[in-house]
Amino acid sequence: MDWILEFFRNPFLIAGVGGWLVAQVVKTIIHAIIHKKIDWERLVGDGGMPSGHSATVTAVCTMSLMRYGPGSYEFAISAILALIVCHDAMGVRLQAGKHAVILNEIVEAFNALGEDKLPVNKLKEFVGHTPIQVIAGVLLGIAVALLMYFLWF
């Protein structure tokens, strides 16, 4: 049972989860302000402002930097992971969301034409991030990690 306590005492894990949680709450609030209604799926959904993925990996990376320094393997691993995740959010996942929009429109238009219908399993359109959304997630992750580091250590 000690491993469970260690799990909840791990500052790197807590920083990552904290970064993600704060990003998801902020994302839900921003979405509600823009659309004038609360969409509870935003609390766990992908896409939107700020990037929860970027906030998560950046919080872990920042915590590693602060705790072990820029020359450590812990920081190196987390920095490379953070770069890959942020790049992927702006690249492949952003393009996948754009493709989903177009495919959903094609299916809708085809189904409006006649009796032969395509399945209406709408593709998720919120999957990627713009560079601004990723930058906001990165800054949020850094802020969460710094706050936690100075409270923790």
N, C-alpha and C positions, 0 to 999 in steps of 0.2 A: 504493500500500500504506500510505501515511501515514494515510489516512482510517480504516483499521482500527485503528491505534494510537490515534488520536484518539477513536474509538468507545469503547475500553476505558479511556481516561483521563478520560472525561466524568463528573465527580462527580455530576451530576444523574441521569444514566442509571444509574450504579452505585448511588446512593441508592435510586432507585425499584425496581430489580431486587433490591437487598438487602432493602428493606422487604417486598417480595413473598415472597422466599425465606424470610426469618425467619418471616413469618406462616404460610406453608404448612407449615413444619417444626413450629411450635408447634401449628397446627391438627391435624396428623397425630398428634402426641403426646397432645393433649387427647382426640381421638377414640379413640385406642388405650386410654387410661386409662378412659374412660367405658364403652367397649364390650368391653374386655378382649381386644382383638385389633387387629392392625395392618391398616389398609386403605390400601394404597399409593396408591390413586386420590386420597386426600386431599391428597397432595403436589402435585397439579396441579388438583384439583377445585374447583368453586365452592361457596359456602355454608360454614357452620361458623364456629367461633370460633378466632381472630379473623378479621376480614375482610381478605383479601389485597388486594382492590381498594382498600380504604380505606388500608391500610398503604402501598401503592405510591404513590398520588397524594399522600398526606400527606407522605411522605418527600421527594418532588420539590418540593412546595410549601414545606416547611420549609427545604429546602436553598436554594431561591430566596429565601426571606425572609432567611436568614442571609447569603447572598452579596450580594444586590442591595438589600435593604431593603424596608420595607413600601410605599414610594411608587413602586416600580419596576413597569414593565409585565410583566416576567418573573414577579414575585410575583403580580400581578393575574391574569394568565392562568392560572397554576397554581392559585391559590386558587379561582377560578371553576370550573375543571375538577374540582378536589377536591370542592367542594360538590355539583356535579352528580352525580359518581360515587357519593358517599356517600348522597345523597338517593335516587338510583336503586336502590342496593343495598337500602335499607330499604323502598322503595315498590314499584315495578313488579316487580323481581326477587323480592322476598319474596312478593308476591301470586302470581306465576307459580308459585313452588314450592308454595304452598298449593293452587292450582288443580291442579297435577300430582298431588298426593296424592289429591285427590277424584276426578279422572279415572281414575287408576290403580285406585282402589277400585271405581268404576263398571264399568270394563272387566272386572275380576276377578269381580265379582258377576254381570254379564251372562253371562260365559262359563261360570259355574258352573250357570246355569239350563238350558241346553239344547245342542242340536247346532250351531246357528248361532253361530259364534265370531267375535269381533272380533279384529283383529290384536293380538298381545301385545308391542307395542313400548313397553315401560314408559318413561314420561316421567321425566326427571330431576327429582327432588324437592329436591335441595340446590342451589338457584340464588341465593337471596337471603339477607339477613341481618337479624337483630333489631337494634334500636338499640344494645344492649349489645355485640354483636359488632362493629358499626361503630365504636363508641367505642373498643373495645379495639384495633381495627386502626389508628385514628387515633393513639392514644397510642403504639402500637408503631412506626408510621411516623415520628412525631416523634422518638422515642428513637433509632431507627436513623440518621436524618438528623443529629441533633445529634452523635452519636458519630462519624459519618463526617466531619462538618464539622470537628470539633475535631482529628481525626486527619489530615485532608486539607489544611486551610488553616492 
